[in-house]
Amino acid sequence: MLEVLRKDFQCLVSRNMNFTKWRGMDAHLLVGLVNTELRNQSESLDDFLKTHDIDEQDLIEKLRNAGYLYREELKQFRA
């Protein structure tokens, strides 16, 4: 039983995206990953930013330069 619980825990942990190298990502790939994380793992944009230790202005600027703006009512970045 303990082994089953351990595998389930590892599966849950592996679902969390590692955003440590987000600055080097293509913005069009990044927006999809961020939106997925916002939808599945985060309560809000602020929660996402704190969880992954990301500066809000840096992320918003990178995505804005690629044509994406944050839409709070949708809880996602959209073109």
PDB file with SEQRES, HELIX, SHEET and CRYST1 records, atoms N, CA, C and O in Angstrom:
SEQRES   1 A   79  MET LEU GLU VAL LEU ARG LYS ASP PHE GLN CYS LEU VAL          
SEQRES   2 A   79  SER ARG ASN MET ASN PHE THR LYS TRP ARG GLY MET ASP          
SEQRES   3 A   79  ALA HIS LEU LEU VAL GLY LEU VAL ASN THR GLU LEU ARG          
SEQRES   4 A   79  ASN GLN SER GLU SER LEU ASP ASP PHE LEU LYS THR HIS          
SEQRES   5 A   79  ASP ILE ASP GLU GLN ASP LEU ILE GLU LYS LEU ARG ASN          
SEQRES   6 A   79  ALA GLY TYR LEU TYR ARG GLU GLU LEU LYS GLN PHE ARG          
SEQRES   7 A   79  ALA                                                          
HELIX    1 AA1 LEU A    2  SER A   14  1                                  13    
HELIX    2 AA2 TRP A   22  GLY A   24  5                                   3    
HELIX    3 AA3 ALA A   27  ASN A   40  1                                  14    
HELIX    4 AA4 LEU A   45  THR A   51  1                                   7    
HELIX    5 AA5 GLU A   56  ASN A   65  1                                  10    
CRYST1    1.000    1.000    1.000  90.00  90.00  90.00 P 1           1          
ATOM      1  N   MET A   1       0.825  -1.198   0.000  1.00  0.00           N  
ATOM      2  CA  MET A   1       0.000   0.000   0.000  1.00  0.00           C  
ATOM      3  C   MET A   1       0.869   1.262   0.000  1.00  0.00           C  
ATOM      4  O   MET A   1       0.584   2.218  -0.721  1.00  0.00           O  
ATOM      5  N   LEU A   2       1.912   1.257   0.801  1.00  0.00           N  
ATOM      6  CA  LEU A   2       2.801   2.407   0.866  1.00  0.00           C  
ATOM      7  C   LEU A   2       3.446   2.688  -0.486  1.00  0.00           C  
ATOM      8  O   LEU A   2       3.613   3.849  -0.862  1.00  0.00           O  
ATOM      9  N   GLU A   3       3.807   1.647  -1.213  1.00  0.00           N  
ATOM     10  CA  GLU A   3       4.423   1.811  -2.532  1.00  0.00           C  
ATOM     11  C   GLU A   3       3.447   2.464  -3.518  1.00  0.00           C  
ATOM     12  O   GLU A   3       3.854   3.294  -4.331  1.00  0.00           O  
ATOM     13  N   VAL A   4       2.193   2.104  -3.452  1.00  0.00           N  
ATOM     14  CA  VAL A   4       1.171   2.710  -4.312  1.00  0.00           C  
ATOM     15  C   VAL A   4       1.030   4.199  -3.995  1.00  0.00           C  
ATOM     16  O   VAL A   4       0.963   5.026  -4.905  1.00  0.00           O  
ATOM     17  N   LEU A   5       0.986   4.536  -2.720  1.00  0.00           N  
ATOM     18  CA  LEU A   5       0.895   5.936  -2.326  1.00  0.00           C  
ATOM     19  C   LEU A   5       2.126   6.718  -2.771  1.00  0.00           C  
ATOM     20  O   LEU A   5       2.010   7.866  -3.200  1.00  0.00           O  
ATOM     21  N   ARG A   6       3.291   6.111  -2.674  1.00  0.00           N  
ATOM     22  CA  ARG A   6       4.525   6.772  -3.097  1.00  0.00           C  
ATOM     23  C   ARG A   6       4.485   7.058  -4.597  1.00  0.00           C  
ATOM     24  O   ARG A   6       4.870   8.147  -5.022  1.00  0.00           O  
ATOM     25  N   LYS A   7       4.030   6.110  -5.398  1.00  0.00           N  
ATOM     26  CA  LYS A   7       3.933   6.306  -6.844  1.00  0.00           C  
ATOM     27  C   LYS A   7       2.929   7.402  -7.178  1.00  0.00           C  
ATOM     28  O   LYS A   7       3.181   8.229  -8.055  1.00  0.00           O  
ATOM     29  N   ASP A   8       1.799   7.412  -6.490  1.00  0.00           N  
ATOM     30  CA  ASP A   8       0.797   8.459  -6.710  1.00  0.00           C  
ATOM     31  C   ASP A   8       1.367   9.827  -6.369  1.00  0.00           C  
ATOM     32  O   ASP A   8       1.130  10.794  -7.092  1.00  0.00           O  
ATOM     33  N   PHE A   9       2.108   9.919  -5.287  1.00  0.00           N  
ATOM     34  CA  PHE A   9       2.714  11.185  -4.891  1.00  0.00           C  
ATOM     35  C   PHE A   9       3.718  11.650  -5.945  1.00  0.00           C  
ATOM     36  O   PHE A   9       3.724  12.824  -6.315  1.00  0.00           O  
ATOM     37  N   GLN A  10       4.567  10.740  -6.431  1.00  0.00           N  
ATOM     38  CA  GLN A  10       5.545  11.103  -7.450  1.00  0.00           C  
ATOM     39  C   GLN A  10       4.858  11.567  -8.728  1.00  0.00           C  
ATOM     40  O   GLN A  10       5.346  12.477  -9.398  1.00  0.00           O  
ATOM     41  N   CYS A  11       3.744  10.957  -9.067  1.00  0.00           N  
ATOM     42  CA  CYS A  11       2.984  11.364 -10.244  1.00  0.00           C  
ATOM     43  C   CYS A  11       2.460  12.783 -10.078  1.00  0.00           C  
ATOM     44  O   CYS A  11       2.529  13.587 -11.007  1.00  0.00           O  
ATOM     45  N   LEU A  12       1.938  13.091  -8.899  1.00  0.00           N  
ATOM     46  CA  LEU A  12       1.432  14.446  -8.644  1.00  0.00           C  
ATOM     47  C   LEU A  12       2.556  15.470  -8.686  1.00  0.00           C  
ATOM     48  O   LEU A  12       2.388  16.548  -9.256  1.00  0.00           O  
ATOM     49  N   VAL A  13       3.683  15.155  -8.099  1.00  0.00           N  
ATOM     50  CA  VAL A  13       4.812  16.077  -8.073  1.00  0.00           C  
ATOM     51  C   VAL A  13       5.326  16.316  -9.484  1.00  0.00           C  
ATOM     52  O   VAL A  13       5.675  17.447  -9.823  1.00  0.00           O  
ATOM     53  N   SER A  14       5.381  15.286 -10.309  1.00  0.00           N  
ATOM     54  CA  SER A  14       5.921  15.427 -11.657  1.00  0.00           C  
ATOM     55  C   SER A  14       5.011  16.266 -12.553  1.00  0.00           C  
ATOM     56  O   SER A  14       5.451  16.739 -13.601  1.00  0.00           O  
ATOM     57  N   ARG A  15       3.774  16.456 -12.168  1.00  0.00           N  
ATOM     58  CA  ARG A  15       2.852  17.269 -12.964  1.00  0.00           C  
ATOM     59  C   ARG A  15       3.131  18.765 -12.827  1.00  0.00           C  
ATOM     60  O   ARG A  15       2.691  19.555 -13.662  1.00  0.00           O  
ATOM     61  N   ASN A  16       3.856  19.157 -11.782  1.00  0.00           N  
ATOM     62  CA  ASN A  16       4.166  20.571 -11.584  1.00  0.00           C  
ATOM     63  C   ASN A  16       5.291  20.974 -12.524  1.00  0.00           C  
ATOM     64  O   ASN A  16       6.371  20.382 -12.510  1.00  0.00           O  
ATOM     65  N   MET A  17       5.029  21.976 -13.328  1.00  0.00           N  
ATOM     66  CA  MET A  17       5.994  22.455 -14.311  1.00  0.00           C  
ATOM     67  C   MET A  17       7.130  23.180 -13.618  1.00  0.00           C  
ATOM     68  O   MET A  17       6.911  23.895 -12.640  1.00  0.00           O  
ATOM     69  N   ASN A  18       8.342  23.000 -14.119  1.00  0.00           N  
ATOM     70  CA  ASN A  18       9.507  23.705 -13.611  1.00  0.00           C  
ATOM     71  C   ASN A  18       9.698  24.960 -14.459  1.00  0.00           C  
ATOM     72  O   ASN A  18      10.015  24.875 -15.646  1.00  0.00           O  
ATOM     73  N   PHE A  19       9.507  26.112 -13.849  1.00  0.00           N  
ATOM     74  CA  PHE A  19       9.595  27.380 -14.561  1.00  0.00           C  
ATOM     75  C   PHE A  19      10.905  28.121 -14.296  1.00  0.00           C  
ATOM     76  O   PHE A  19      10.974  29.334 -14.499  1.00  0.00           O  
ATOM     77  N   THR A  20      11.940  27.419 -13.849  1.00  0.00           N  
ATOM     78  CA  THR A  20      13.189  28.084 -13.509  1.00  0.00           C  
ATOM     79  C   THR A  20      13.867  28.715 -14.719  1.00  0.00           C  
ATOM     80  O   THR A  20      14.632  29.666 -14.556  1.00  0.00           O  
ATOM     81  N   LYS A  21      13.616  28.224 -15.912  1.00  0.00           N  
ATOM     82  CA  LYS A  21      14.264  28.749 -17.117  1.00  0.00           C  
ATOM     83  C   LYS A  21      13.264  29.411 -18.063  1.00  0.00           C  
ATOM     84  O   LYS A  21      13.444  29.392 -19.281  1.00  0.00           O  
ATOM     85  N   TRP A  22      12.214  29.994 -17.496  1.00  0.00           N  
ATOM     86  CA  TRP A  22      11.145  30.564 -18.314  1.00  0.00           C  
ATOM     87  C   TRP A  22      11.624  31.714 -19.183  1.00  0.00           C  
ATOM     88  O   TRP A  22      11.094  31.916 -20.276  1.00  0.00           O  
ATOM     89  N   ARG A  23      12.616  32.475 -18.724  1.00  0.00           N  
ATOM     90  CA  ARG A  23      13.087  33.635 -19.506  1.00  0.00           C  
ATOM     91  C   ARG A  23      13.634  33.224 -20.868  1.00  0.00           C  
ATOM     92  O   ARG A  23      13.519  33.985 -21.829  1.00  0.00           O  
ATOM     93  N   GLY A  24      14.223  32.046 -20.969  1.00  0.00           N  
ATOM     94  CA  GLY A  24      14.803  31.576 -22.219  1.00  0.00           C  
ATOM     95  C   GLY A  24      13.817  30.861 -23.129  1.00  0.00           C  
ATOM     96  O   GLY A  24      14.166  30.498 -24.252  1.00  0.00           O  
ATOM     97  N   MET A  25      12.588  30.654 -22.661  1.00  0.00           N  
ATOM     98  CA  MET A  25      11.587  29.942 -23.460  1.00  0.00           C  
ATOM     99  C   MET A  25      11.007  30.833 -24.547  1.00  0.00           C  
ATOM    100  O   MET A  25      10.921  32.051 -24.390  1.00  0.00           O  
ATOM    101  N   ASP A  26      10.618  30.220 -25.634  1.00  0.00           N  
ATOM    102  CA  ASP A  26       9.858  30.918 -26.664  1.00  0.00           C  
ATOM    103  C   ASP A  26       8.544  31.386 -26.040  1.00  0.00           C  
ATOM    104  O   ASP A  26       7.870  30.611 -25.362  1.00  0.00           O  
ATOM    105  N   ALA A  27       8.181  32.637 -26.262  1.00  0.00           N  
ATOM    106  CA  ALA A  27       6.984  33.215 -25.633  1.00  0.00           C  
ATOM    107  C   ALA A  27       5.711  32.478 -26.018  1.00  0.00           C  
ATOM    108  O   ALA A  27       4.784  32.391 -25.212  1.00  0.00           O  
ATOM    109  N   HIS A  28       5.647  31.948 -27.225  1.00  0.00           N  
ATOM    110  CA  HIS A  28       4.437  31.252 -27.670  1.00  0.00           C  
ATOM    111  C   HIS A  28       4.296  29.887 -26.995  1.00  0.00           C  
ATOM    112  O   HIS A  28       3.181  29.406 -26.792  1.00  0.00           O  
ATOM    113  N   LEU A  29       5.406  29.276 -26.654  1.00  0.00           N  
ATOM    114  CA  LEU A  29       5.371  28.045 -25.861  1.00  0.00           C  
ATOM    115  C   LEU A  29       5.088  28.392 -24.403  1.00  0.00           C  
ATOM    116  O   LEU A  29       4.288  27.732 -23.738  1.00  0.00           O  
ATOM    117  N   LEU A  30       5.745  29.419 -23.925  1.00  0.00           N  
ATOM    118  CA  LEU A  30       5.590  29.827 -22.526  1.00  0.00           C  
ATOM    119  C   LEU A  30       4.148  30.165 -22.187  1.00  0.00           C  
ATOM    120  O   LEU A  30       3.659  29.777 -21.126  1.00  0.00           O  
ATOM    121  N   VAL A  31       3.460  30.876 -23.063  1.00  0.00           N  
ATOM    122  CA  VAL A  31       2.080  31.268 -22.761  1.00  0.00           C  
ATOM    123  C   VAL A  31       1.193  30.037 -22.570  1.00  0.00           C  
ATOM    124  O   VAL A  31       0.318  30.038 -21.704  1.00  0.00           O  
ATOM    125  N   GLY A  32       1.403  29.010 -23.353  1.00  0.00           N  
ATOM    126  CA  GLY A  32       0.623  27.784 -23.185  1.00  0.00           C  
ATOM    127  C   GLY A  32       0.915  27.096 -21.862  1.00  0.00           C  
ATOM    128  O   GLY A  32       0.006  26.605 -21.193  1.00  0.00           O  
ATOM    129  N   LEU A  33       2.185  27.063 -21.490  1.00  0.00           N  
ATOM    130  CA  LEU A  33       2.565  26.437 -20.221  1.00  0.00           C  
ATOM    131  C   LEU A  33       2.041  27.238 -19.031  1.00  0.00           C  
ATOM    132  O   LEU A  33       1.549  26.669 -18.057  1.00  0.00           O  
ATOM    133  N   VAL A  34       2.151  28.557 -19.118  1.00  0.00           N  
ATOM    134  CA  VAL A  34       1.655  29.407 -18.029  1.00  0.00           C  
ATOM    135  C   VAL A  34       0.143  29.262 -17.902  1.00  0.00           C  
ATOM    136  O   VAL A  34      -0.370  29.104 -16.794  1.00  0.00           O  
ATOM    137  N   ASN A  35      -0.568  29.312 -19.011  1.00  0.00           N  
ATOM    138  CA  ASN A  35      -2.034  29.186 -18.956  1.00  0.00           C  
ATOM    139  C   ASN A  35      -2.462  27.828 -18.415  1.00  0.00           C  
ATOM    140  O   ASN A  35      -3.444  27.731 -17.680  1.00  0.00           O  
ATOM    141  N   THR A  36      -1.738  26.794 -18.772  1.00  0.00           N  
ATOM    142  CA  THR A  36      -2.051  25.456 -18.246  1.00  0.00           C  
ATOM    143  C   THR A  36      -1.846  25.425 -16.738  1.00  0.00           C  
ATOM    144  O   THR A  36      -2.679  24.895 -16.004  1.00  0.00           O  
ATOM    145  N   GLU A  37      -0.745  25.988 -16.283  1.00  0.00           N  
ATOM    146  CA  GLU A  37      -0.463  26.034 -14.850  1.00  0.00           C  
ATOM    147  C   GLU A  37      -1.496  26.887 -14.116  1.00  0.00           C  
ATOM    148  O   GLU A  37      -1.931  26.529 -13.021  1.00  0.00           O  
ATOM    149  N   LEU A  38      -1.889  28.008 -14.712  1.00  0.00           N  
ATOM    150  CA  LEU A  38      -2.919  28.855 -14.105  1.00  0.00           C  
ATOM    151  C   LEU A  38      -4.237  28.096 -13.979  1.00  0.00           C  
ATOM    152  O   LEU A  38      -4.919  28.190 -12.958  1.00  0.00           O  
ATOM    153  N   ARG A  39      -4.585  27.360 -14.998  1.00  0.00           N  
ATOM    154  CA  ARG A  39      -5.855  26.622 -15.001  1.00  0.00           C  
ATOM    155  C   ARG A  39      -5.830  25.458 -14.015  1.00  0.00           C  
ATOM    156  O   ARG A  39      -6.802  25.233 -13.294  1.00  0.00           O  
ATOM    157  N   ASN A  40      -4.728  24.721 -13.982  1.00  0.00           N  
ATOM    158  CA  ASN A  40      -4.708  23.465 -13.233  1.00  0.00           C  
ATOM    159  C   ASN A  40      -4.119  23.533 -11.828  1.00  0.00           C  
ATOM    160  O   ASN A  40      -4.470  22.717 -10.976  1.00  0.00           O  
ATOM    161  N   GLN A  41      -3.234  24.491 -11.572  1.00  0.00           N  
ATOM    162  CA  GLN A  41      -2.497  24.458 -10.312  1.00  0.00           C  
ATOM    163  C   GLN A  41      -2.583  25.723  -9.464  1.00  0.00           C  
ATOM    164  O   GLN A  41      -2.248  25.686  -8.280  1.00  0.00           O  
ATOM    165  N   SER A  42      -3.020  26.834 -10.036  1.00  0.00           N  
ATOM    166  CA  SER A  42      -2.925  28.113  -9.323  1.00  0.00           C  
ATOM    167  C   SER A  42      -4.289  28.720  -9.054  1.00  0.00           C  
ATOM    168  O   SER A  42      -5.222  28.585  -9.846  1.00  0.00           O  
ATOM    169  N   GLU A  43      -4.378  29.388  -7.923  1.00  0.00           N  
ATOM    170  CA  GLU A  43      -5.606  30.098  -7.559  1.00  0.00           C  
ATOM    171  C   GLU A  43      -5.746  31.392  -8.352  1.00  0.00           C  
ATOM    172  O   GLU A  43      -6.856  31.830  -8.654  1.00  0.00           O  
ATOM    173  N   SER A  44      -4.598  32.004  -8.689  1.00  0.00           N  
ATOM    174  CA  SER A  44      -4.599  33.307  -9.349  1.00  0.00           C  
ATOM    175  C   SER A  44      -3.233  33.514  -9.995  1.00  0.00           C  
ATOM    176  O   SER A  44      -2.321  32.706  -9.818  1.00  0.00           O  
ATOM    177  N   LEU A  45      -3.104  34.616 -10.750  1.00  0.00           N  
ATOM    178  CA  LEU A  45      -1.806  34.958 -11.321  1.00  0.00           C  
ATOM    179  C   LEU A  45      -0.807  35.214 -10.197  1.00  0.00           C  
ATOM    180  O   LEU A  45       0.340  34.775 -10.277  1.00  0.00           O  
ATOM    181  N   ASP A  46      -1.227  35.907  -9.167  1.00  0.00           N  
ATOM    182  CA  ASP A  46      -0.344  36.190  -8.037  1.00  0.00           C  
ATOM    183  C   ASP A  46       0.140  34.899  -7.388  1.00  0.00           C  
ATOM    184  O   ASP A  46       1.318  34.784  -7.050  1.00  0.00           O  
ATOM    185  N   ASP A  47      -0.743  33.935  -7.212  1.00  0.00           N  
ATOM    186  CA  ASP A  47      -0.384  32.638  -6.650  1.00  0.00           C  
ATOM    187  C   ASP A  47       0.651  31.938  -7.544  1.00  0.00           C  
ATOM    188  O   ASP A  47       1.635  31.391  -7.045  1.00  0.00           O  
ATOM    189  N   PHE A  48       0.428  31.956  -8.851  1.00  0.00           N  
ATOM    190  CA  PHE A  48       1.370  31.362  -9.802  1.00  0.00           C  
ATOM    191  C   PHE A  48       2.747  32.017  -9.677  1.00  0.00           C  
ATOM    192  O   PHE A  48       3.763  31.326  -9.603  1.00  0.00           O  
ATOM    193  N   LEU A  49       2.775  33.348  -9.655  1.00  0.00           N  
ATOM    194  CA  LEU A  49       4.037  34.082  -9.590  1.00  0.00           C  
ATOM    195  C   LEU A  49       4.795  33.779  -8.306  1.00  0.00           C  
ATOM    196  O   LEU A  49       6.011  33.589  -8.333  1.00  0.00           O  
ATOM    197  N   LYS A  50       4.087  33.732  -7.183  1.00  0.00           N  
ATOM    198  CA  LYS A  50       4.731  33.427  -5.904  1.00  0.00           C  
ATOM    199  C   LYS A  50       5.225  31.986  -5.861  1.00  0.00           C  
ATOM    200  O   LYS A  50       6.325  31.719  -5.378  1.00  0.00           O  
ATOM    201  N   THR A  51       4.425  31.070  -6.358  1.00  0.00           N  
ATOM    202  CA  THR A  51       4.801  29.654  -6.347  1.00  0.00           C  
ATOM    203  C   THR A  51       6.087  29.410  -7.119  1.00  0.00           C  
ATOM    204  O   THR A  51       6.929  28.617  -6.701  1.00  0.00           O  
ATOM    205  N   HIS A  52       6.236  30.093  -8.246  1.00  0.00           N  
ATOM    206  CA  HIS A  52       7.382  29.855  -9.123  1.00  0.00           C  
ATOM    207  C   HIS A  52       8.451  30.944  -9.022  1.00  0.00           C  
ATOM    208  O   HIS A  52       9.404  30.956  -9.803  1.00  0.00           O  
ATOM    209  N   ASP A  53       8.292  31.859  -8.058  1.00  0.00           N  
ATOM    210  CA  ASP A  53       9.255  32.937  -7.829  1.00  0.00           C  
ATOM    211  C   ASP A  53       9.574  33.690  -9.125  1.00  0.00           C  
ATOM    212  O   ASP A  53      10.731  33.832  -9.520  1.00  0.00           O  
ATOM    213  N   ILE A  54       8.505  34.166  -9.769  1.00  0.00           N  
ATOM    214  CA  ILE A  54       8.616  34.895 -11.042  1.00  0.00           C  
ATOM    215  C   ILE A  54       8.183  36.332 -10.813  1.00  0.00           C  
ATOM    216  O   ILE A  54       7.161  36.588 -10.177  1.00  0.00           O  
ATOM    217  N   ASP A  55       8.963  37.264 -11.334  1.00  0.00           N  
ATOM    218  CA  ASP A  55       8.621  38.674 -11.247  1.00  0.00           C  
ATOM    219  C   ASP A  55       7.466  38.982 -12.209  1.00  0.00           C  
ATOM    220  O   ASP A  55       7.543  38.682 -13.401  1.00  0.00           O  
ATOM    221  N   GLU A  56       6.418  39.574 -11.686  1.00  0.00           N  
ATOM    222  CA  GLU A  56       5.215  39.842 -12.479  1.00  0.00           C  
ATOM    223  C   GLU A  56       5.510  40.694 -13.712  1.00  0.00           C  
ATOM    224  O   GLU A  56       5.088  40.360 -14.819  1.00  0.00           O  
ATOM    225  N   GLN A  57       6.229  41.782 -13.518  1.00  0.00           N  
ATOM    226  CA  GLN A  57       6.497  42.688 -14.641  1.00  0.00           C  
ATOM    227  C   GLN A  57       7.337  42.016 -15.724  1.00  0.00           C  
ATOM    228  O   GLN A  57       7.111  42.241 -16.913  1.00  0.00           O  
ATOM    229  N   ASP A  58       8.303  41.196 -15.322  1.00  0.00           N  
ATOM    230  CA  ASP A  58       9.145  40.493 -16.304  1.00  0.00           C  
ATOM    231  C   ASP A  58       8.306  39.548 -17.163  1.00  0.00           C  
ATOM    232  O   ASP A  58       8.448  39.517 -18.386  1.00  0.00           O  
ATOM    233  N   LEU A  59       7.436  38.781 -16.516  1.00  0.00           N  
ATOM    234  CA  LEU A  59       6.594  37.835 -17.256  1.00  0.00           C  
ATOM    235  C   LEU A  59       5.612  38.571 -18.155  1.00  0.00           C  
ATOM    236  O   LEU A  59       5.461  38.229 -19.328  1.00  0.00           O  
ATOM    237  N   ILE A  60       4.951  39.573 -17.614  1.00  0.00           N  
ATOM    238  CA  ILE A  60       3.967  40.320 -18.399  1.00  0.00           C  
ATOM    239  C   ILE A  60       4.624  40.985 -19.596  1.00  0.00           C  
ATOM    240  O   ILE A  60       4.059  40.988 -20.690  1.00  0.00           O  
ATOM    241  N   GLU A  61       5.800  41.545 -19.406  1.00  0.00           N  
ATOM    242  CA  GLU A  61       6.501  42.200 -20.511  1.00  0.00           C  
ATOM    243  C   GLU A  61       6.900  41.203 -21.599  1.00  0.00           C  
ATOM    244  O   GLU A  61       6.733  41.477 -22.788  1.00  0.00           O  
ATOM    245  N   LYS A  62       7.422  40.058 -21.197  1.00  0.00           N  
ATOM    246  CA  LYS A  62       7.819  39.043 -22.182  1.00  0.00           C  
ATOM    247  C   LYS A  62       6.617  38.605 -23.021  1.00  0.00           C  
ATOM    248  O   LYS A  62       6.706  38.511 -24.245  1.00  0.00           O  
ATOM    249  N   LEU A  63       5.505  38.341 -22.357  1.00  0.00           N  
ATOM    250  CA  LEU A  63       4.324  37.874 -23.079  1.00  0.00           C  
ATOM    251  C   LEU A  63       3.663  39.009 -23.862  1.00  0.00           C  
ATOM    252  O   LEU A  63       3.123  38.775 -24.943  1.00  0.00           O  
ATOM    253  N   ARG A  64       3.696  40.217 -23.341  1.00  0.00           N  
ATOM    254  CA  ARG A  64       3.137  41.372 -24.065  1.00  0.00           C  
ATOM    255  C   ARG A  64       3.913  41.608 -25.363  1.00  0.00           C  
ATOM    256  O   ARG A  64       3.320  41.923 -26.395  1.00  0.00           O  
ATOM    257  N   ASN A  65       5.223  41.458 -25.309  1.00  0.00           N  
ATOM    258  CA  ASN A  65       6.046  41.634 -26.511  1.00  0.00           C  
ATOM    259  C   ASN A  65       5.713  40.616 -27.596  1.00  0.00           C  
ATOM    260  O   ASN A  65       5.988  40.843 -28.774  1.00  0.00           O  
ATOM    261  N   ALA A  66       5.124  39.498 -27.196  1.00  0.00           N  
ATOM    262  CA  ALA A  66       4.705  38.477 -28.159  1.00  0.00           C  
ATOM    263  C   ALA A  66       3.222  38.617 -28.510  1.00  0.00           C  
ATOM    264  O   ALA A  66       2.683  37.812 -29.269  1.00  0.00           O  
ATOM    265  N   GLY A  67       2.567  39.639 -27.956  1.00  0.00           N  
ATOM    266  CA  GLY A  67       1.170  39.898 -28.296  1.00  0.00           C  
ATOM    267  C   GLY A  67       0.146  39.336 -27.325  1.00  0.00           C  
ATOM    268  O   GLY A  67      -1.038  39.275 -27.657  1.00  0.00           O  
ATOM    269  N   TYR A  68       0.566  38.923 -26.133  1.00  0.00           N  
ATOM    270  CA  TYR A  68      -0.353  38.335 -25.160  1.00  0.00           C  
ATOM    271  C   TYR A  68      -0.571  39.284 -23.986  1.00  0.00           C  
ATOM    272  O   TYR A  68       0.376  39.862 -23.454  1.00  0.00           O  
ATOM    273  N   LEU A  69      -1.822  39.432 -23.596  1.00  0.00           N  
ATOM    274  CA  LEU A  69      -2.188  40.236 -22.435  1.00  0.00           C  
ATOM    275  C   LEU A  69      -2.926  39.352 -21.436  1.00  0.00           C  
ATOM    276  O   LEU A  69      -3.643  38.428 -21.822  1.00  0.00           O  
ATOM    277  N   TYR A  70      -2.744  39.644 -20.147  1.00  0.00           N  
ATOM    278  CA  TYR A  70      -3.438  38.860 -19.120  1.00  0.00           C  
ATOM    279  C   TYR A  70      -4.877  39.326 -19.003  1.00  0.00           C  
ATOM    280  O   TYR A  70      -5.146  40.520 -18.874  1.00  0.00           O  
ATOM    281  N   ARG A  71      -5.797  38.375 -19.048  1.00  0.00           N  
ATOM    282  CA  ARG A  71      -7.229  38.662 -18.893  1.00  0.00           C  
ATOM    283  C   ARG A  71      -7.681  38.039 -17.570  1.00  0.00           C  
ATOM    284  O   ARG A  71      -7.905  36.832 -17.476  1.00  0.00           O  
ATOM    285  N   GLU A  72      -7.806  38.880 -16.571  1.00  0.00           N  
ATOM    286  CA  GLU A  72      -8.121  38.398 -15.235  1.00  0.00           C  
ATOM    287  C   GLU A  72      -9.437  37.626 -15.183  1.00  0.00           C  
ATOM    288  O   GLU A  72      -9.547  36.625 -14.474  1.00  0.00           O  
ATOM    289  N   GLU A  73     -10.445  38.099 -15.943  1.00  0.00           N  
ATOM    290  CA  GLU A  73     -11.750  37.420 -15.908  1.00  0.00           C  
ATOM    291  C   GLU A  73     -11.675  36.002 -16.472  1.00  0.00           C  
ATOM    292  O   GLU A  73     -12.501  35.154 -16.135  1.00  0.00           O  
ATOM    293  N   LEU A  74     -10.688  35.744 -17.329  1.00  0.00           N  
ATOM    294  CA  LEU A  74     -10.487  34.400 -17.902  1.00  0.00           C  
ATOM    295  C   LEU A  74      -9.391  33.632 -17.171  1.00  0.00           C  
ATOM    296  O   LEU A  74      -9.243  32.421 -17.337  1.00  0.00           O  
ATOM    297  N   LYS A  75      -8.622  34.363 -16.356  1.00  0.00           N  
ATOM    298  CA  LYS A  75      -7.466  33.805 -15.644  1.00  0.00           C  
ATOM    299  C   LYS A  75      -6.482  33.171 -16.639  1.00  0.00           C  
ATOM    300  O   LYS A  75      -6.012  32.050 -16.446  1.00  0.00           O  
ATOM    301  N   GLN A  76      -6.182  33.935 -17.722  1.00  0.00           N  
ATOM    302  CA  GLN A  76      -5.225  33.453 -18.706  1.00  0.00           C  
ATOM    303  C   GLN A  76      -4.710  34.592 -19.577  1.00  0.00           C  
ATOM    304  O   GLN A  76      -5.310  35.664 -19.658  1.00  0.00           O  
ATOM    305  N   PHE A  77      -3.588  34.325 -20.221  1.00  0.00           N  
ATOM    306  CA  PHE A  77      -3.043  35.262 -21.184  1.00  0.00           C  
ATOM    307  C   PHE A  77      -3.657  34.948 -22.535  1.00  0.00           C  
ATOM    308  O   PHE A  77      -3.775  33.783 -22.914  1.00  0.00           O  
ATOM    309  N   ARG A  78      -4.052  35.991 -23.268  1.00  0.00           N  
ATOM    310  CA  ARG A  78      -4.687  35.827 -24.582  1.00  0.00           C  
ATOM    311  C   ARG A  78      -4.077  36.798 -25.573  1.00  0.00           C  
ATOM    312  O   ARG A  78      -3.626  37.882 -25.204  1.00  0.00           O  
ATOM    313  N   ALA A  79      -4.070  36.403 -26.821  1.00  0.00           N  
ATOM    314  CA  ALA A  79      -3.578  37.280 -27.903  1.00  0.00           C  
ATOM    315  C   ALA A  79      -4.650  38.281 -28.272  1.00  0.00           C  
ATOM    316  O   ALA A  79      -4.441  39.109 -29.158  1.00  0.00           O  
TER     317      ALA A  79                                                      
END                                                                             
